[in-house]
Structure formats: structure tokens, C-alpha cells
Amino acid sequence: MAYIDAAYYLAYTGDVEAPEQFAIMEARAEAIIDELTMNKIYQAGGILLLPAFVLDKVKKAVAELVRAIDQNGGPDTLANQDMASVGIGKFSYSAKAGGGSDGLTIGGIPISPMIILYLSSTGLLYRGC
């Protein structure tokens, strides 16, 4: 089940119509959120079993990420991200993803600080024991 639908996205952004490839961007955003949260939503039994407060924050984070994907060229741009690091044997080279961005990235995909802001109070980003 998708974390958000087009109606939620439109209400969140205030846009009048959803992006052309909304379903693809939502699926990619969902995968990124799952990566950030170490699949805790799945482990909790799915998005519908989350407490209302956490559910609201996750939906806002997904909508924000869909908007970021759309504003940065759509889902095809994610597949064409520049390689941020290369390693051969003991040699490795790392460059900042996105041509020098100091922001958080996952697999070279820039993550908006708003996404971290939404998720930080949910416990989903906790990586301790």
C-alpha cells in the first residue's frame, strides 16, 4: 500500500494537479523513507498500524520527498545520479554528491532537511539498541 495518494499530496503542497509520474515518485520516496527508517514501518506491520502522530509525520515526509524528486527532474533523474564514490582494491575516492552539496544524501539522492525534521520526533530514525 502506498504511503500517500495523489489527493494527500495535493492537499500537502497546495498544487492543483499531481505530477505526471506521481505513482513512480511516491514509490521511490517510500523506498527512501524505508531506507532512512531501517524498514521500521514495515516491521511495525505497515503504515496503517502506526500511531496517528507518527502516521502524520511519515505522510508529510513522503509528500516532501515526492515534491523534491519532482522539482529535481523527476524519477528519471534518480537513476542518473553522478557516482559519489569509487573504490578499487585499497584505493577509494569520494566526492560530495550533487556537485558539492553538504546536505544528507542516500545513494546520491539529496534528502531535504524537512524530511529529517518530520521523522526526528517519531522514533523511526533511532539507530540504538
C-alpha positions in Angstrom: 0.0 0.0 0.0 1.3 3.4 -0.9 2.2 5.7 2.0 0.3 8.7 0.4 -2.0 9.2 -2.5 -2.3 12.0 -5.0 -5.1 13.7 -3.0 -2.9 13.8 0.1 0.0 15.2 -2.0 -2.2 17.9 -3.5 -3.5 18.9 0.0 0.0 19.0 1.4 1.6 21.0 -1.5 -1.4 23.1 -2.5 -0.8 22.2 -6.1 -3.8 21.9 -8.4 -2.7 18.6 -10.0 -0.3 15.8 -9.2 3.0 15.4 -11.1 2.8 13.3 -14.3 4.6 10.4 -12.8 3.3 10.7 -9.2 3.0 6.9 -8.6 6.6 6.3 -9.5 7.9 9.2 -7.5 5.8 8.1 -4.5 7.2 4.6 -4.7 10.7 5.9 -4.9 10.1 8.3 -1.9 8.6 5.4 0.0 11.7 3.3 -0.6 14.0 6.2 0.5 11.9 6.7 3.7 12.1 3.0 4.4 15.9 3.1 4.0 16.1 6.1 6.3 14.0 4.4 8.9 15.7 1.0 8.6 12.3 -0.5 7.5 10.7 0.1 10.8 7.4 1.0 9.2 7.3 -2.5 7.5 8.4 -4.1 10.8 5.6 -2.4 12.6 3.1 -4.1 10.3 2.7 -1.3 7.7 1.8 2.3 7.6 -1.8 1.9 8.8 -0.7 0.4 12.1 1.4 3.4 13.1 0.1 5.7 15.8 -1.7 8.7 14.3 1.1 11.2 15.2 3.7 9.0 13.5 1.5 8.3 10.6 1.0 12.1 10.0 4.7 12.8 10.2 5.6 9.9 7.8 3.0 11.1 5.2 4.4 14.6 5.4 7.9 13.3 4.9 6.9 11.3 1.9 5.0 14.2 0.4 8.0 16.5 0.9 10.3 13.9 -0.8 7.9 13.5 -3.7 8.0 17.2 -4.2 11.8 17.3 -4.0 12.0 14.5 -6.6 9.6 16.3 -8.9 11.5 19.6 -8.5 14.8 17.9 -9.2 13.8 16.4 -12.6 11.5 13.6 -11.7 12.1 9.9 -11.2 14.5 9.5 -14.2 16.9 11.9 -12.5 17.3 9.5 -9.6 18.6 6.8 -11.8 21.2 9.1 -13.4 22.8 10.5 -10.2 26.6 11.1 -10.5 28.7 8.5 -8.8 29.8 9.9 -5.5 32.5 7.4 -4.7 34.7 4.8 -6.4 36.8 2.1 -4.9 39.3 -0.4 -6.4 41.1 -2.6 -4.0 42.6 -0.4 -1.3 42.1 2.7 -3.4 39.0 4.7 -2.9 37.8 8.2 -3.9 34.8 10.0 -2.6 33.3 13.2 -3.8 30.3 15.1 -2.5 27.1 14.0 -4.2 25.3 16.6 -6.3 28.4 18.6 -7.1 29.4 19.8 -3.7 26.2 19.7 -1.7 26.8 19.3 2.1 23.3 18.0 2.7 22.3 14.5 3.6 22.1 12.0 0.7 21.1 8.4 0.4 22.7 6.7 -2.6 23.5 10.2 -4.0 19.8 11.3 -3.7 19.6 14.6 -1.8 17.3 14.4 1.3 15.6 17.6 2.4 16.1 18.7 6.0 12.3 18.9 6.2 12.2 15.1 5.9 14.5 14.7 8.8 12.6 17.3 10.8 9.3 15.4 10.3 10.8 12.0 11.1 13.0 13.0 14.0 10.2 13.1 16.6 8.8 9.7 15.5 11.5 7.4 16.8 11.8 5.9 13.4 15.3 7.3 12.9 16.6 5.8 16.2 19.5 3.5 15.5 20.4 2.5 19.0 19.9 -0.8 20.9 
